[in-house]
Amino acid sequence: MSAKDIIENQIPETLKAKPELAKEINAVIVFDVSGEGGGKWTLDATKSEGWVTEGAVDNAKMTISVSNDDFVKIREKKLNAQMAAMQGKLKFKPMDMGLAMKLAKLL
């Protein structure tokens, strides 16, 4: 499993199954994933479909920076997202706790 698989396949599947999550998040978020299997993706939860695109946009409400390995561990529930954030492994710019909590439901 890689960040690419999670962001391009699993997140859209989750949003298709639970469209109320996209409505709740209702923001544009950039994932900036470092390391092997990393890259940049944009999640646009303001749309009703086609949420994920490759690359970053300038109008994002938040950018999430994380390594591919840590992102996969968070997804697999082997690493707690709050602990990862406190350890500096997971970074939010700007930090919006409300949005981060909504996003946690998606991951």
C-alpha positions as CSV (number, residue, x, y, z in Angstrom):
1,M,0.0,0.0,0.0
2,S,1.2,3.5,-0.8
3,A,-0.1,7.1,-0.3
4,K,-0.9,7.2,-4.0
5,D,-3.2,4.1,-3.6
6,I,-4.9,5.6,-0.5
7,I,-5.4,9.0,-1.9
8,E,-6.4,8.1,-5.5
9,N,-8.4,5.0,-4.8
10,Q,-9.4,4.5,-1.1
11,I,-10.4,8.1,-0.3
12,P,-12.7,8.4,-3.4
13,E,-14.3,5.0,-2.6
14,T,-15.0,6.2,1.0
15,L,-16.5,9.5,-0.3
16,K,-18.7,7.6,-2.8
17,A,-19.9,5.4,0.0
18,K,-20.3,8.3,2.5
19,P,-21.0,11.5,0.5
20,E,-21.9,13.2,3.8
21,L,-18.2,13.2,4.7
22,A,-17.4,15.4,1.7
23,K,-20.1,17.8,2.7
24,E,-18.8,17.9,6.2
25,I,-15.2,18.6,5.2
26,N,-16.3,21.0,2.5
27,A,-12.7,22.3,1.8
28,V,-9.8,21.9,-0.6
29,I,-6.9,20.1,0.9
30,V,-3.5,19.4,-0.5
31,F,-1.6,16.2,0.5
32,D,2.2,16.7,0.2
33,V,3.7,13.2,0.7
34,S,7.4,12.8,0.8
35,G,9.6,9.7,0.2
36,E,9.2,6.8,-2.1
37,G,5.6,6.5,-3.3
38,G,5.0,10.1,-2.4
39,G,3.8,13.1,-4.5
40,K,1.2,15.9,-4.3
41,W,-2.5,15.5,-4.6
42,T,-5.5,17.8,-4.1
43,L,-8.7,16.7,-2.4
44,D,-11.5,18.9,-3.3
45,A,-14.4,18.1,-1.0
46,T,-16.5,21.0,-2.2
47,K,-17.4,19.0,-5.3
48,S,-19.9,16.1,-5.5
49,E,-17.5,13.8,-7.4
50,G,-14.0,13.8,-8.9
51,W,-12.6,14.7,-5.6
52,V,-8.9,13.8,-6.1
53,T,-6.5,15.2,-8.6
54,E,-2.8,14.8,-8.9
55,G,-0.7,17.9,-8.1
56,A,-1.2,20.8,-5.8
57,V,-3.4,23.9,-6.1
58,D,-2.9,27.4,-4.7
59,N,-6.4,27.9,-3.2
60,A,-6.2,25.0,-0.7
61,K,-7.6,25.7,2.8
62,M,-5.0,23.3,4.3
63,T,-1.8,21.5,3.2
64,I,-0.9,18.2,5.0
65,S,2.7,17.2,4.9
66,V,3.7,13.6,5.8
67,S,6.0,10.9,4.7
68,N,4.6,8.0,2.6
69,D,5.6,5.5,5.3
70,D,3.8,7.4,8.1
71,F,0.7,8.1,6.0
72,V,0.4,4.4,5.3
73,K,0.9,3.6,9.0
74,I,-1.8,6.1,9.9
75,R,-4.2,4.6,7.4
76,E,-3.5,1.1,8.7
77,K,-4.1,2.3,12.3
78,K,-0.5,1.4,13.2
79,L,0.3,5.1,14.0
80,N,-2.1,7.4,15.8
81,A,-2.6,10.7,13.8
82,Q,-2.6,12.9,16.9
83,M,0.7,11.3,18.1
84,A,2.2,11.7,14.6
85,A,1.2,15.4,14.6
86,M,2.7,15.9,18.1
87,Q,5.9,14.2,17.0
88,G,6.1,16.4,13.9
89,K,5.6,13.5,11.5
90,L,2.2,14.9,10.3
91,K,2.0,18.7,9.7
92,F,-0.9,20.9,8.9
93,K,-0.5,24.3,7.3
94,P,-2.3,26.4,8.5
95,M,-3.4,24.4,11.5
96,D,-7.2,24.2,11.6
97,M,-8.1,21.7,14.3
98,G,-11.8,21.6,13.3
99,L,-10.9,20.7,9.7
100,A,-8.2,18.2,10.8
101,M,-10.8,16.4,13.0
102,K,-13.3,16.2,10.1
103,L,-10.5,14.8,7.9
104,A,-9.6,12.2,10.5
105,K,-13.1,10.6,9.8
106,L,-12.1,10.1,6.2
107,L,-8.7,8.5,7.0
